[in-house]
């Protein structure tokens, strides 16, 4: 059996980052589950997640995952601290990614879960109703596309599913959990007039090729707990995202990988303890545990109110 493990996050800084992830040091993103992250401890310590997935195959990834994406680890999980607007951007689907970027590329389907939101914090996603393809192209080419994009106010606990082709941007005052396909292909449509010389060029032609004017989404509010069980937030062919909410000293919650998929558990509020046969891991807020597919049954409990997000491939 492959024991659960934690990864050493990779931190990235961009012009829009804040200081919530690493106080005193501007950090835009923590890549907490990423193919190139190294395993922090245990028998696999020092190996990258990519190396471990290639060696262990279905024992780590799960039978269902290997059938779909081979030995690549299929998901990327990030924490994003948005102190300013991110670029207005769009991502390709699998076919577009292979055609535009290369045969080994994946598209980028993603979901956002809002961890913190300052009053009035907003997202941009989807086009305003009635926007024509001609208006869209003119807006993208002229730099006036912002006038065509819908703005949405959000609060902590909300979730948004962003499918390929949907134009979108995260706004200031937000701390975000993001799960996505293992791809970082991003086409910038507009970047708030930041200089392209700062390494933030626009991708006008690629954007126009992949934007879907009909792509829309809705904001899913934080669900109420249901019988001390994982509650689905988002489900698609690439990933499933669930929320687990516990109260102080609840009975342990029994979970199971069944050998079909790994689980990624991230504590977003409080603390939690995860244990199985011969192992136990204590997690603090914003820490993540990778539970390999062949771990089978395990338990989750907490001595304080806590919230966790569980990502998997179902």
N, C-alpha and C positions, 0 to 999 in steps of 0.2 A: 504494500500500500504506500502511495506517495503522501507524505504528511503535508498538511496545510502550511502555508508560508506567507510571509509579508515581503514586500518589495521595497527597494530604496527609490523613492520618487525622483523623477527628473524635473527640475525647476526651470521655467523659461520666463524671460522678462520681455515685455513689449511695452509700447508707449502708453497703453491704456491700463497697465497693472497698478495694483494698490499694495497695501502692507498687511493685509489680514492673514495671508498664508504664512508669511515669515515676518513678524513684527520688526520694524526698523530697516527692512530691506524690501525694496519694491519687487514684487513678483506677480506676474500676470497669471501663470498657469503652473499647477503641480500635476505632472503626468503620473498618476498614482498606480495605474496598471497600463503598462506599455511594453511592447516586445523587447525594447532595449533596456528596460529597467533590470537591475540585478537583484537576485534573491538575497535577502538580508541575513538569513541564518539557516541552520539545519544542514542536512546532507547535500542539498543543492546550492548552498551558499556560494556566491560569487558568479554563478552562471546567470546569463540573461534569461528572461522569460522565453525568448525565441529559441535559445539553445535547449532549454528544458522541454519545451513543447516538441521540438524536433526529435529528441531522444525518447521521450516518454509516450508520445502519441496519445492514444485513447485513454491511458491511465490518468493523464493530466487533463486532457481536453474533453474527453467523453466520446462515445461512439457516434452520437448524432453530429457532433461538431466536426469530427474527422471526415465523415461522409460529405459534409457541406463545403468545408474550406481546407481540408487536408491538415498538415501539421503546423500551419500558421496559427498563432493565437488570434482569435477573430475579433476581439474587442479592445478598445482603448477607453480608459476612464480618466477624466481630468477633473480637477477643481480649478475654477476660474474666479479671480478677484477682479471685478470690473470697476475701476475707479473713473473710467472715461468710456466713451462710446467705442466699441469695436467697429471695424469696417463693415459696411453693408456688403454682404457676400452671398455666394451660392456654391453648392457642392454638386458634383456629378453623381449619376447612378453607376452601377457596375459596368454596363456596356460603354457608357461615355468615358469612364475612367480608363478602361482598356484602350479605347480608340484614341483618346487625347493624350494619355500619359504613359501608356505601355501595357503589354499583355499581362504583367504580373500585378497590376494595380487593382485595388478595390474601390468602389464608390464610397460615399460617406453619408450614411443614414445616421441620425443622431437624435438624442432626447435631452432636454434640459430639465433639471429639478432645482427649484429656487430654494437655496438654503437660508439666505438672508436677503432682505430687500428694504432699502430705505424708503420712507414715504414718497410716493409719486414715482418710484422707479418703474422703468418701462422697457419693453422689447419692441423691435420692429420685425414683423414677419408677414409675408403674403402681400399681394397687391390690393389696392382699393378696388371695390367692385366697379365694373364697367371699364377698367383700363384695357385698352386695345393693344395688340401686338405692335402696332406702329408707334403708339404713344410710348410703350415700353422701350423700344429700340431708340427712339429719339431721346428719351430721358437718360438712358444709359450712356449714349454717345455724347450728350451735351453736358453731363454732370448734374442734371436736374432730376435724377431718378428718385431722390428722397421724397419729392412731392407726390409720388405714386404709391408709396409703401404705407401699409396700415400700421398704426401705433397702438400698443396694448399695455395698459398698466397691470402690474403683477404684484404679488405678495409672497412671503415665505410659505412654502408648502405647495405652490403651484407647479405643474408639470406641463411641458410643451414638447410635442413630437415634431421634429423637423425632417421632413423627407427630402431626398435629392430634388433639385429644381426649384425649391422654395427660397426666395430671397429673404434675408434675415439679418438682424444685428442685435447684439446684447448692449444694454445701456448702463450708465454709471449707477453706483449704489447697489450692486448685485454681487452676491457670492453664489456660484453655480456649481452643481454637480452635473457633469456631462458624460453620457455613455454613447459610444459610437462604434461603427465599424473600424477595423484597424487600418485607418486611412487618415491622412491629414491634408488631402487635396482641397484647397480653398481658392476660389476665384473671387478676387476683390472687385466689386462692382463700383463702389464709391468709398472714399476714405476720409470724409470730413475735411477735405482740402489739405490733408497732411502731405508733405513733400514726398514724391516718389523716390527721391534721392536717398531717403532714409531707409531704403530697402523694402519699401512697401508699395511696389508698383501695382497698377491696376491690370485686370485681365479682361479687357472689354470683349474681345472676340470669343474667348472661351465662355464668358458669362452669358453672352447672347445665345450661344449654342446650347447651354444647359438650363437656362431659366425656363420654368414652366409657369406661364401666366395664370393658370388655373389652380396652382397649388395653394391650399389654404390649411389652416390648423385652428384648433381651439385650445383654450387654456383649461387644464384639468385641475380643479381645486384639490387641496389636501383631503384625502379620504378619511372617514371615521374608522377606528379600529374595528375589525370583524373577528370575533371569537379568537383573539390572540393568535391570528394566523397572518401570513403574508398577504397583502392586498395588492392586486395588480394596478400598476400605473400606466404602463405602455407595453404593448406586445406587437412585434413585427417579425418577419422571417429572419432577422439578423440578431435580435436580442429581446429579452423580456426584462422589464424593470418592475420590481415590487417594493413595497414599503412594509416594514415591520415596526410596530409601535408596542412598547412594553411599559408596564407600570412597575413600581418598586416591589421586588420580591415576588413577582409573578412566578407561577410554576414554569420550569424550563420548557422552551418550545422545541419540539422534535422536528428536525428537517432531514432531508434525504436527497443525495445526488443521483442515486440509482445507476451510476455508471454512464449515463447518457450525456451529461454536461457538467462542467465545473460550476461553482458558485463564487461570486465576488461579493463579499459583505463589507459595507462601509458604514461606520457609525457616524451619523450626522448630528446627533444630540446625545449627551450623556456618555455612559460607558457600558460595555457589555463583555461577557465572557463566553467564548465558544469552545466546546469540548467534544471529543470523540474518544474512541477506543485508544487509550495510551497517549492522548495529547490534550492540551488545554492552552488557549491563547486569550489574554486579556487585551481588549481594544479600547483605546481612548477616542475622543471625538476627532473625526476626520482620518482615522486610521482604517486601513483596508486589509482584509484577509482573503487570500486565494485558497479556495477549498477544492482540491483536485477531484475529478469525477469518480475515481475509485475509492474515495473515502467512505462512501455509503452514508450511514446514519450518523448524525451529530446533533448536539443540543446547544441552545442559546438561552442565556439567562442574564439578568441584571439586577443589581441591588438598588437601582435608582431608575426613574423614568428615562427611557431612551428611545431613539428612533434610528433605524438602520435602513439602508437601501441594499437590495439584493439584485444583482445583475446575473443573467445566465442566458443560455441559448436553448430555447424550448421548442 
